[in-house]
Amino acid sequence: MTDSPLDEDHEVAGLGARLREQRVSSRLTLEAAAARVGLSPAYLSRLETGRRQPSLPVLLGLARAYGTSVAELLGEQPGEPDPVIRGGRIEPGRAGGWGYRRAGAQNRAMQALRVHVPPSTQDAVVRVHPGEEWLYVTKGRMKLTLGDRVHFLDEGDSAHFDSMTPHVIAADSASGLDLIFVHTLLQSPGGDLCLGDAPRL
């Protein structure tokens, strides 16, 4: 494994193809996979063709549905464990999508990502799944909805919560939001739960 940063444009550009490949290898139809994650088949199709980029909750849901990791979906290649993860610019996804860059080692109990959330959210689905999440705002302002409560976090603020609490992450600043996201991705039938309407385009 090299110390050089990943080519983020290539990584995001290939995401759709990897999503389709994972779905096919999981022997799921477009309709079945979409139902597991709480999306419409049309929206999942747009993700697979690269016309939309998934938000973080959708990416996590797809990783659970396909029994894989977010790192694999983002195109990370397995190799010797390296405790050092080099920094680099997060390239926002096309069509106003979320941007991601790995911030932790692969195949660990916890997964860490650096995330850019665009100013207008494309995923208003409320997520509920087993595990824990820890968020740290590095730039911008976050609107975090946990159950019936809404919290606003500024740069330097963090949140740590049980992922079974219904939650939505959104940017509350004109330039979007940058954050460090750490989660335990537990494999469980409950991991597919979501509330509300799926994204419609």
FIVEX-895951 format. One record per residue: residue number from 1; x, y, z of N, C-alpha, C in turn. Coordinates in steps of 0.001 Angstrom, whole numbers. Atoms other than C-alpha are relative to their C-alpha. Layout:
// residues N
+-----+---------+---------+---------+---------+---------+---------+---------+---------+---------+
:  nr :     n.u :     n.v :     n.w :    ca.u :    ca.v :    ca.w :     c.u :     c.v :     c.w :
+-----+---------+---------+---------+---------+---------+---------+---------+---------+---------+
: NUM :       X :       Y :       Z :       X :       Y :       Z :       X :       Y :       Z :
...
+-----+---------+---------+---------+---------+---------+---------+---------+---------+---------+
This chain:
// residues 201
+-----+---------+---------+---------+---------+---------+---------+---------+---------+---------+
:  nr :     n.u :     n.v :     n.w :    ca.u :    ca.v :    ca.w :     c.u :     c.v :     c.w :
+-----+---------+---------+---------+---------+---------+---------+---------+---------+---------+
:   1 :     840 :   -1181 :       0 :       0 :       0 :       0 :     881 :    1239 :       0 :
:   2 :    -834 :   -1180 :      84 :    1523 :    3348 :    -983 :    -513 :    1083 :     924 :
:   3 :     371 :   -1112 :    -845 :    1508 :    6531 :    1044 :    -619 :    1136 :    -788 :
:   4 :     508 :   -1100 :     816 :     374 :    8672 :   -1889 :   -1513 :      44 :      54 :
:   5 :    1456 :    -133 :     -44 :   -3187 :   10062 :   -1842 :    -655 :    -689 :   -1177 :
:   6 :     755 :     621 :    1073 :   -5802 :    8322 :   -3899 :    -445 :    1040 :   -1002 :
:   7 :     562 :    -882 :    1025 :   -7043 :    9812 :   -7140 :   -1498 :      90 :     253 :
:   8 :    1386 :     -98 :    -429 :  -10364 :   11075 :   -5813 :    -975 :      80 :   -1171 :
:   9 :     898 :     -88 :    1142 :  -11840 :   11918 :   -9226 :    -296 :   -1383 :    -551 :
:  10 :     173 :    1352 :     514 :  -11239 :    8361 :  -10405 :    -852 :    -823 :     967 :
:  11 :     713 :     775 :   -1021 :  -12559 :    6956 :   -7126 :   -1501 :     264 :     -70 :
:  12 :    1418 :    -340 :      38 :  -15857 :    8825 :   -7263 :    -604 :    -399 :   -1344 :
:  13 :     520 :     308 :    1329 :  -16239 :    8332 :  -11019 :    -324 :   -1484 :    -151 :
:  14 :     230 :    1432 :     136 :  -16039 :    4531 :  -10647 :    -995 :    -567 :     995 :
:  15 :     883 :     479 :   -1059 :  -18474 :    4344 :   -7755 :   -1247 :    -678 :    -546 :
:  16 :    1220 :     568 :     566 :  -21567 :    3679 :   -9882 :     201 :   -1422 :    -497 :
:  17 :    -289 :    1336 :     530 :  -19977 :     716 :  -11626 :     218 :   -1001 :    1129 :
:  18 :    -228 :     913 :   -1129 :  -18863 :    -757 :   -8296 :   -1302 :    -322 :     721 :
:  19 :    1300 :     263 :    -618 :  -22358 :    -352 :   -6869 :    -762 :   -1060 :    -774 :
:  20 :     711 :     983 :     829 :  -23820 :   -2279 :   -9791 :     647 :   -1379 :     125 :
:  21 :    -726 :    1267 :    -114 :  -21108 :   -4952 :   -9568 :    -299 :    -698 :    1325 :
:  22 :     307 :     582 :   -1311 :  -21751 :   -5462 :   -5850 :   -1431 :    -522 :      57 :
:  23 :    1404 :     448 :       7 :  -25507 :   -5687 :   -6409 :    -149 :   -1298 :    -782 :
:  24 :      98 :    1198 :     846 :  -25130 :   -8227 :   -9204 :     636 :   -1198 :     695 :
:  25 :    -668 :    1113 :    -686 :  -22655 :  -10328 :   -7203 :    -781 :    -449 :    1228 :
:  26 :     874 :     358 :   -1125 :  -25149 :  -10252 :   -4309 :   -1286 :    -661 :    -475 :
:  27 :    1168 :     626 :     628 :  -27755 :  -11663 :   -6742 :   -1294 :     708 :     381 :
:  28 :    1177 :    -805 :    -302 :  -30162 :   -8827 :   -6082 :    -432 :     767 :   -1243 :
:  29 :     506 :    -840 :    1081 :  -32403 :   -7209 :   -8641 :      61 :    1453 :     450 :
:  30 :      13 :   -1426 :    -324 :  -32507 :   -3429 :   -8813 :   -1105 :     304 :    1010 :
:  31 :    1151 :    -234 :    -879 :  -35924 :   -3509 :   -7150 :     254 :    -539 :    1409 :
:  32 :    -241 :     625 :   -1306 :  -34854 :   -5886 :   -4340 :    1045 :     783 :     792 :
:  33 :   -1052 :    -757 :    -675 :  -31686 :   -3933 :   -3555 :    -522 :    1352 :     475 :
:  34 :     547 :   -1309 :    -363 :  -33534 :    -618 :   -3564 :    -916 :    -119 :    1217 :
:  35 :     918 :     204 :   -1121 :  -36176 :   -1996 :   -1185 :     766 :    -218 :    1309 :
:  36 :    -793 :     249 :   -1205 :  -33486 :   -3158 :    1263 :     535 :    1281 :     621 :
:  37 :    -624 :   -1232 :    -477 :  -32010 :     316 :    1512 :   -1010 :    1133 :     157 :
:  38 :    1019 :   -1025 :    -118 :  -35280 :    2240 :    1341 :      70 :    1052 :   -1079 :
:  39 :     -96 :    -909 :    1136 :  -34651 :    3800 :   -2064 :    -998 :    -404 :   -1070 :
:  40 :     788 :     385 :    1164 :  -36673 :    3902 :   -5243 :     938 :    -669 :   -1001 :
:  41 :    -854 :     620 :    1022 :  -35352 :    1628 :   -8051 :     582 :    1024 :    -975 :
:  42 :    -478 :   -1028 :     936 :  -35074 :    4705 :  -10290 :    1189 :     752 :     588 :
:  43 :   -1094 :    -719 :    -640 :  -32847 :    6467 :   -7762 :    1252 :    -873 :      57 :
:  44 :   -1144 :     912 :     -41 :  -30621 :    3399 :   -7323 :     609 :    -141 :   -1390 :
:  45 :    -494 :      79 :    1373 :  -30360 :    3134 :  -11107 :     857 :    1221 :    -346 :
:  46 :    -782 :   -1217 :     247 :  -29142 :    6748 :  -11241 :    1350 :     -49 :     714 :
:  47 :   -1267 :     163 :    -711 :  -26509 :    5931 :   -8629 :     935 :    -925 :    -777 :
:  48 :    -817 :     990 :     703 :  -25307 :    2929 :  -10623 :     509 :     518 :   -1341 :
:  49 :    -447 :    -555 :    1286 :  -25060 :    4922 :  -13862 :     839 :    1259 :     184 :
:  50 :    -850 :   -1146 :    -266 :  -23145 :    7720 :  -12155 :    -661 :    1346 :    -185 :
:  51 :     692 :   -1281 :     169 :  -25809 :   10355 :  -12704 :    -260 :     689 :    1328 :
:  52 :      92 :    -567 :   -1344 :  -26077 :   10850 :   -8936 :    1065 :    -639 :     870 :
:  53 :    -923 :     553 :    -987 :  -23656 :   10369 :   -6046 :    -778 :    -210 :    1292 :
:  54 :     774 :     279 :   -1222 :  -24980 :    8768 :   -2847 :     442 :     868 :    1160 :
:  55 :    -350 :    -649 :   -1253 :  -25140 :   10611 :     438 :     626 :   -1054 :     906 :
:  56 :    -638 :     931 :    -930 :  -23309 :    9082 :    3378 :    -962 :   -1063 :     537 :
:  57 :     920 :    1042 :    -483 :  -26408 :    7344 :    4851 :    -337 :   -1034 :   -1072 :
:  58 :     311 :     940 :    1080 :  -27229 :    5817 :    1459 :    1186 :    -923 :    -256 :
:  59 :   -1199 :     807 :     215 :  -23624 :    4646 :     978 :     149 :   -1062 :    1084 :
:  60 :     -72 :     963 :   -1098 :  -23656 :    3006 :    4406 :   -1058 :   -1096 :    -155 :
:  61 :    1070 :     972 :     199 :  -26990 :    1340 :    3666 :     319 :    -996 :   -1096 :
:  62 :    -368 :     890 :    1108 :  -25727 :     -64 :     372 :    1120 :    -949 :     417 :
:  63 :   -1078 :     876 :    -484 :  -22566 :   -1387 :    2046 :    -572 :   -1127 :     849 :
:  64 :     635 :    1037 :    -830 :  -24719 :   -3222 :    4605 :    -783 :    -987 :    -856 :
:  65 :     838 :     870 :     834 :  -27102 :   -4550 :    1962 :     831 :    -985 :    -806 :
:  66 :    -843 :     859 :     827 :  -24234 :   -5963 :    -108 :    1048 :    -762 :     805 :
:  67 :    -946 :     719 :    -846 :  -22253 :   -7273 :    2878 :    1435 :     391 :    -257 :
:  68 :   -1350 :    -474 :     273 :  -19239 :   -5123 :    2080 :     269 :    1231 :     836 :
:  69 :    -359 :   -1199 :    -763 :  -17515 :   -2024 :    3416 :    -100 :    1239 :    -881 :
:  70 :       5 :   -1265 :     736 :  -17709 :    1616 :    2442 :    1311 :     146 :    -771 :
:  71 :   -1307 :     -98 :     663 :  -13981 :    1455 :    1624 :      14 :    -775 :   -1317 :
:  72 :      53 :     784 :    1241 :  -14618 :   -1299 :    -933 :    -841 :     689 :   -1057 :
:  73 :     858 :    -704 :     954 :  -17460 :     638 :   -2543 :     714 :    1210 :    -583 :
:  74 :    -732 :   -1170 :     474 :  -15146 :    3646 :   -2810 :    1240 :    -363 :    -799 :
:  75 :   -1088 :     435 :     866 :  -12571 :    1534 :   -4632 :    1325 :    -217 :     676 :
:  76 :   -1249 :     247 :    -712 :   -9991 :     968 :   -1913 :     481 :   -1418 :    -293 :
:  77 :    -581 :    1305 :     278 :   -7639 :   -1892 :   -2740 :     577 :    -596 :    1275 :
:  78 :    -560 :     618 :   -1203 :   -6816 :   -4380 :      29 :    1511 :    -128 :    -106 :
:  79 :   -1450 :     128 :     -25 :   -3194 :   -4565 :    1058 :     459 :    -179 :    1431 :
:  80 :    -535 :     110 :   -1346 :    -902 :   -4692 :    4040 :    -554 :    1129 :     864 :
:  81 :     519 :   -1057 :    -879 :   -2371 :   -2806 :    7015 :    1018 :    1116 :     174 :
:  82 :    -858 :   -1165 :    -148 :    -938 :     691 :    7215 :    -656 :     927 :    1016 :
:  83 :     626 :    -840 :   -1025 :   -1559 :    2749 :   10372 :     -93 :    1469 :    -400 :
:  84 :      -9 :   -1401 :     419 :    -932 :    6020 :    8505 :    -870 :     183 :   -1233 :
:  85 :     864 :    -318 :    1138 :   -3608 :    7428 :    6213 :     297 :    1440 :    -397 :
:  86 :    -402 :   -1331 :     442 :   -2405 :   10399 :    4169 :   -1206 :     856 :    -345 :
:  87 :    1065 :    -939 :     307 :   -4520 :   13482 :    3729 :     -79 :     314 :   -1480 :
:  88 :     196 :    -390 :    1382 :   -5695 :   15043 :     508 :   -1335 :     695 :    -136 :
:  89 :    1228 :    -754 :     222 :   -8457 :   17098 :    -988 :   -1174 :    -941 :    -244 :
:  90 :    1227 :     749 :     271 :  -12009 :   15750 :    -950 :    -660 :     629 :   -1216 :
:  91 :     657 :    -500 :    1204 :  -13490 :   16097 :   -4417 :   -1497 :    -259 :     113 :
:  92 :    1446 :     219 :     -59 :  -17276 :   16679 :   -4266 :    -470 :    -855 :   -1169 :
:  93 :     542 :     839 :    1056 :  -19266 :   14127 :   -6238 :    -748 :     829 :   -1028 :
:  94 :     742 :    -681 :    1054 :  -20946 :   15044 :   -9458 :   -1451 :     198 :     404 :
:  95 :    1424 :    -293 :    -236 :  -24515 :   16427 :   -9485 :    -247 :     421 :    1444 :
:  96 :     187 :    -510 :   -1357 :  -23967 :   18098 :   -6113 :      70 :   -1070 :    1065 :
:  97 :     -21 :    1112 :    -951 :  -23258 :   14779 :   -4400 :     994 :     177 :    1126 :
:  98 :    -903 :       2 :   -1134 :  -21446 :   14065 :   -1177 :    1382 :    -456 :    -461 :
:  99 :   -1364 :     421 :     314 :  -17652 :   13655 :   -1281 :     586 :    -778 :    1170 :
: 100 :    -551 :     862 :   -1046 :  -15668 :   11020 :     626 :    1503 :    -201 :    -198 :
: 101 :   -1400 :     440 :      43 :  -12071 :   10187 :    1485 :     255 :    -832 :    1253 :
: 102 :    -264 :     890 :   -1131 :  -10941 :    7309 :    3695 :     913 :     679 :    1004 :
: 103 :    -805 :    -602 :   -1057 :   -9544 :    8424 :    7053 :     443 :   -1033 :    1027 :
: 104 :    -386 :    1065 :    -922 :   -9004 :    5056 :    8750 :     432 :   -1235 :    -760 :
: 105 :    -449 :    1245 :     613 :   -7541 :    1628 :    8099 :   -1195 :    -848 :    -419 :
: 106 :    1066 :     872 :     489 :   -9565 :    -946 :    6190 :    -155 :   -1228 :     902 :
: 107 :     280 :    1273 :    -676 :  -11173 :   -4081 :    7618 :     189 :      77 :    1514 :
: 108 :     -38 :    -171 :   -1447 :  -11402 :   -2735 :   11157 :   -1431 :      42 :     535 :
: 109 :    1329 :     -56 :    -605 :  -14302 :   -2761 :   13614 :    -640 :    1370 :    -203 :
: 110 :     489 :   -1351 :     267 :  -14580 :     997 :   13120 :     435 :     409 :   -1409 :
: 111 :    -358 :    -578 :    1290 :  -14621 :    2760 :    9763 :     -19 :    1512 :     147 :
: 112 :    -111 :   -1453 :     -94 :  -13506 :    6370 :    9479 :      80 :     601 :   -1391 :
: 113 :      17 :    -700 :    1281 :  -14183 :    8755 :    6615 :      95 :    1498 :     245 :
: 114 :     144 :   -1441 :      87 :  -13613 :   12401 :    5829 :   -1095 :     241 :   -1027 :
: 115 :    1198 :    -152 :     829 :  -16864 :   13629 :    4322 :    -261 :    1476 :    -299 :
: 116 :     510 :   -1327 :     357 :  -18035 :   16698 :    2420 :   -1487 :    -145 :    -288 :
: 117 :    1449 :      -2 :     198 :  -21786 :   17336 :    2646 :    -364 :    1271 :    -753 :
: 118 :     362 :   -1195 :     769 :  -23161 :   19689 :     -44 :   -1051 :     826 :     726 :
: 119 :     944 :    -869 :    -721 :  -25271 :   22671 :    1060 :   -1456 :    -401 :    -150 :
: 120 :    1386 :     458 :     162 :  -28480 :   21179 :    -360 :      -4 :   -1511 :      26 :
: 121 :      -8 :    1454 :    -147 :  -29184 :   17634 :     780 :    -839 :    -672 :   -1077 :
: 122 :     756 :     759 :     995 :  -30298 :   15057 :   -1792 :    -623 :   -1242 :     639 :
: 123 :     513 :    1199 :    -674 :  -31216 :   12458 :     827 :    -620 :     397 :    1326 :
: 124 :     695 :    -394 :   -1221 :  -33855 :   13324 :    3412 :    -501 :   -1209 :     776 :
: 125 :     444 :    1207 :    -691 :  -34341 :    9714 :    4516 :     597 :     -37 :    1400 :
: 126 :    -460 :     142 :   -1377 :  -34115 :    9242 :    8274 :     532 :   -1421 :     168 :
: 127 :    -630 :    1315 :    -104 :  -31715 :    6370 :    9024 :     -53 :    -542 :    1417 :
: 128 :     -17 :     722 :   -1270 :  -31905 :    3780 :   11803 :     736 :   -1306 :    -259 :
: 129 :    -743 :    1242 :     201 :  -29331 :     973 :   12063 :     856 :    -292 :    1234 :
: 130 :    -819 :     333 :   -1167 :  -27289 :    -901 :   14683 :    1379 :     642 :     -82 :
: 131 :   -1351 :    -533 :     -46 :  -23968 :     550 :   15794 :      59 :    1349 :     684 :
: 132 :    -228 :   -1326 :    -561 :  -22513 :    3842 :   16959 :     596 :     893 :   -1070 :
: 133 :    -594 :    -973 :     913 :  -21538 :    7011 :   15114 :     625 :    1129 :     808 :
: 134 :    -662 :   -1161 :    -581 :  -19109 :    9788 :   16011 :     307 :     965 :   -1132 :
: 135 :    -161 :   -1023 :    1030 :  -19065 :   13024 :   14004 :     783 :    1168 :     580 :
: 136 :    -776 :   -1156 :    -434 :  -16583 :   15912 :   14221 :      22 :    1003 :   -1144 :
: 137 :      92 :   -1023 :    1038 :  -17153 :   19141 :   12292 :    1349 :     697 :    -162 :
: 138 :   -1281 :    -665 :     273 :  -13962 :   20449 :   10650 :    -195 :    1311 :    -758 :
: 139 :     259 :   -1240 :     744 :  -15539 :   23149 :    8453 :   -1494 :     130 :    -246 :
: 140 :    1418 :    -227 :     249 :  -18987 :   24715 :    8134 :    -844 :    -255 :    1236 :
: 141 :     964 :     208 :   -1093 :  -22087 :   24121 :   10238 :    -889 :   -1187 :    -336 :
: 142 :     798 :    1207 :     208 :  -24000 :   20874 :   10668 :   -1356 :     112 :     676 :
: 143 :    1320 :     187 :    -611 :  -27691 :   20317 :   11251 :    -165 :   -1501 :     197 :
: 144 :     109 :    1416 :    -342 :  -27992 :   16989 :   13032 :   -1336 :    -234 :     682 :
: 145 :    1287 :     354 :    -589 :  -31451 :   15588 :   13666 :     124 :   -1376 :     638 :
: 146 :     -36 :    1258 :    -751 :  -31518 :   12893 :   16352 :   -1357 :    -195 :     658 :
: 147 :    1340 :     197 :    -522 :  -34990 :   11568 :   17012 :    -834 :    1253 :    -226 :
: 148 :     828 :   -1203 :     102 :  -37223 :   14567 :   17754 :     792 :    1283 :     232 :
: 149 :    -802 :   -1178 :    -326 :  -34330 :   16907 :   18561 :     911 :     385 :   -1166 :
: 150 :    -892 :    -530 :    1031 :  -32379 :   19126 :   16176 :    1158 :     706 :     684 :
: 151 :   -1204 :    -590 :    -577 :  -28789 :   20080 :   17018 :     779 :     698 :   -1115 :
: 152 :    -866 :    -697 :     944 :  -26548 :   22622 :   15284 :    1422 :     -41 :     543 :
: 153 :   -1386 :     155 :    -413 :  -22812 :   21913 :   15441 :     886 :     898 :    -853 :
: 154 :    -950 :    -859 :     690 :  -20088 :   24414 :   14550 :    1359 :    -681 :     -64 :
: 155 :   -1349 :     553 :     123 :  -16420 :   23827 :   13700 :     568 :    -311 :    1380 :
: 156 :    -551 :     435 :   -1278 :  -14763 :   21871 :   16501 :    -977 :    -748 :     867 :
: 157 :    1006 :     750 :    -749 :  -18047 :   20439 :   17789 :     -51 :   -1445 :    -486 :
: 158 :     124 :    1413 :     369 :  -18677 :   16688 :   17811 :   -1273 :    -574 :     600 :
: 159 :    1173 :     713 :    -507 :  -21528 :   14248 :   18402 :     299 :   -1484 :      -3 :
: 160 :    -193 :    1450 :    -114 :  -21513 :   10607 :   19527 :   -1342 :    -585 :     420 :
: 161 :    1345 :     491 :    -290 :  -24742 :    8618 :   19416 :    -198 :   -1432 :    -471 :
: 162 :     429 :    1340 :     390 :  -26389 :    5228 :   19103 :    -725 :     114 :   -1331 :
: 163 :     581 :    -100 :    1343 :  -27278 :    4649 :   15440 :   -1429 :    -514 :     -83 :
: 164 :    1398 :     389 :     -21 :  -30605 :    3122 :   16456 :    -907 :    1207 :     245 :
: 165 :     764 :   -1245 :     -93 :  -31674 :    6705 :   17158 :    -199 :     525 :   -1428 :
: 166 :     215 :    -523 :    1363 :  -33320 :    7975 :   13933 :     814 :    1280 :    -194 :
: 167 :    -898 :   -1138 :     181 :  -30861 :   10474 :   12434 :     116 :     448 :   -1447 :
: 168 :    -221 :    -624 :    1310 :  -30275 :   12836 :    9529 :    1144 :     998 :     145 :
: 169 :   -1119 :    -942 :      26 :  -27063 :   14733 :    8712 :    -209 :     949 :   -1176 :
: 170 :     153 :    -980 :    1072 :  -27311 :   17969 :    6715 :     915 :    1186 :     264 :
: 171 :    -813 :   -1212 :    -129 :  -25234 :   21092 :    6036 :    -910 :    1189 :     275 :
: 172 :     744 :   -1216 :    -309 :  -26419 :   24394 :    7484 :     877 :    1220 :    -285 :
: 173 :    -864 :   -1102 :     411 :  -23828 :   26601 :    5769 :      48 :      33 :   -1516 :
: 174 :     107 :    -211 :    1454 :  -23722 :   28036 :    2254 :    1019 :    -805 :    -801 :
: 175 :   -1038 :     728 :     732 :  -20483 :   26270 :    1285 :       0 :   -1490 :     304 :
: 176 :      55 :    1415 :    -350 :  -21525 :   22909 :    2678 :     685 :    -255 :    1334 :
: 177 :    -499 :     438 :   -1304 :  -19982 :   20973 :    5541 :    1077 :   -1056 :    -191 :
: 178 :   -1040 :    1030 :     -23 :  -16766 :   19011 :    6114 :      22 :    -615 :    1392 :
: 179 :       6 :     666 :   -1303 :  -16668 :   16408 :    8862 :     821 :   -1274 :     -27 :
: 180 :    -608 :    1319 :    -180 :  -14849 :   13380 :   10180 :   -1091 :    -890 :     572 :
: 181 :    1096 :     906 :    -346 :  -17211 :   10434 :   10473 :     593 :   -1357 :     366 :
: 182 :    -457 :    1313 :    -450 :  -16439 :    7293 :   12492 :   -1222 :    -817 :     388 :
: 183 :    1162 :     836 :    -310 :  -18895 :    4411 :   12698 :     397 :   -1450 :     177 :
: 184 :    -124 :    1451 :     -79 :  -19203 :     775 :   13661 :   -1084 :    -551 :    -915 :
: 185 :     951 :     503 :     997 :  -20840 :    -939 :   10692 :    -363 :   -1428 :     358 :
: 186 :     414 :    1328 :    -445 :  -22677 :   -3853 :   12264 :    -911 :    -658 :   -1027 :
: 187 :     849 :     752 :     920 :  -24172 :   -6509 :    9998 :   -1197 :    -523 :     764 :
: 188 :    1202 :     405 :    -723 :  -27757 :   -7002 :   11104 :   -1203 :     221 :    -883 :
: 189 :    1216 :    -246 :     775 :  -31213 :   -7411 :    9548 :    -585 :    1369 :     298 :
: 190 :     511 :   -1315 :    -356 :  -32078 :   -4205 :   11412 :     743 :    1132 :    -696 :
: 191 :    -807 :   -1027 :     634 :  -29427 :   -2368 :    9452 :    -641 :     602 :   -1229 :
: 192 :     649 :    -519 :    1212 :  -31788 :   -1809 :    6546 :   -1097 :     984 :     311 :
: 193 :    1143 :    -833 :    -360 :  -34310 :     266 :    8480 :     183 :    1447 :    -427 :
: 194 :       2 :   -1434 :     258 :  -35214 :    3744 :    7328 :   -1425 :     490 :     151 :
: 195 :    1313 :    -609 :    -187 :  -38100 :    6126 :    7854 :    -174 :    1100 :   -1025 :
: 196 :     245 :   -1101 :     921 :  -39749 :    8574 :    5504 :      70 :    -447 :   -1450 :
: 197 :       4 :     303 :    1428 :  -39800 :    8787 :    1730 :    1399 :    -124 :    -535 :
: 198 :   -1279 :     149 :     678 :  -36956 :    7641 :    -465 :     211 :    1195 :    -920 :
: 199 :    -252 :   -1127 :     900 :  -35235 :   10240 :   -2653 :    -719 :    -188 :   -1324 :
: 200 :     694 :      35 :    1277 :  -37225 :   11050 :   -5761 :     619 :    1021 :    -939 :
: 201 :    -564 :    -922 :    1003 :  -35838 :   12557 :   -8930 :    -904 :      61 :   -1195 :
+-----+---------+---------+---------+---------+---------+---------+---------+---------+---------+
